[in-house]
Amino acid sequence: MKIRKSTGERVFDSFNVIILFLFCLTILYPFVQQIMLSISPPSEARLIGLHLYVKNPTLDAYKRIFFSGVIFEAYYWTILRTIIGTILTVLVSAMISYPLSKRYLWGRKLWMWLVVFTMFFSGGLVPTYLLVRSLHLTNTIWSLVLPGMLSAFNIIIIRNYFSSLPEELEESARMDGANDIFIFFRIIMPLSTPVIATITLWTMVWHWNSWFDAMIYITNDKIKVLQVVLRQTLNDASQMSGMNELLALNEIEMAGQLYTPESVKSAILIVVVLPILCVYPFLQKYFVKGIMIGAVKG
């Protein structure tokens, strides 16, 4: 039976659609703007205003980025860091959260208090750097993975999700002779796909976008992540922009330079952001479910 909506309900739904449409435009427009700028020739990239259409598109800005070879090395180190960091963070966080979810754990409240304590108090930047340096982790991939491997917030979310699982599942498995390791990897982890996918997405995005730790722990030019390359490119493009202001537009095009600092900045921004955007849709369906279930259980 079809339920007819009242006039007020139809007005309310129409208002929601308009608001959501405008909200989507505010998110989509900057991304489209950067794509158009990245393929714009100098004559169009320097125009002030909206860039939603390009008359003479060019890929010279992307050629400028990829032909240098630096971006491929940055991709390698960023992907390596993201994979290792995500696997270790999810695995170790889940292994810590599992015993904390058990009511019979001795000193359970004390251990949870120690975990929550780290959310409000930390050692600080300088002691952390001295610790990493004393462990001889600088200029290695482990300096980007180990210091941020554990997050108290992730542990609390996973622990609450584990607490919501029926205890009868473990009891029946123990009656069949299963031990804790078998139960954790063969029963608990497969049933915790929503929260595991959520933590995986959070960790991947954090590692992909992180740059400050790479800037202070890595001094070797051969180990550069994408965000550091992006930062250096933005600085170089800003300096190049100041130099190009002294040149006429026709002089730049006559020199064979079919890109501007603005197009280079937009191109590398697209190159950095696009991979993580491609991963997000595959984990989105677990995102809300993992957060909600992991947040409501005490």
Secondary structure, DSSP 8 states (H G I E B T S, - for coil): ------HHHHHHHHHHHHHHHHHHHHHHHHHHHHHHHHT--HHHHTS-S-----SS---HHHHHHHTTSHHHHHHHHHHHHHHHHHHHHHHHHHHHHHHHT-TTSTTHHHHHHHHHHHHH----HHHHHHHHHHTT-TTSGGGGTSTTS--HHHHHHHHHHHHHS-HHHHHHHHHTT--HHHHIIIIIHHHTHHHHHHHHHHHHHHHHH--HHHHHH---TT---HHHHHHHHHHHHHHHHHHHTTS-HHHHHHTT----HHHHHHHHHHHHHHHHHHHHHHHHHHHHHHHHHHHH--
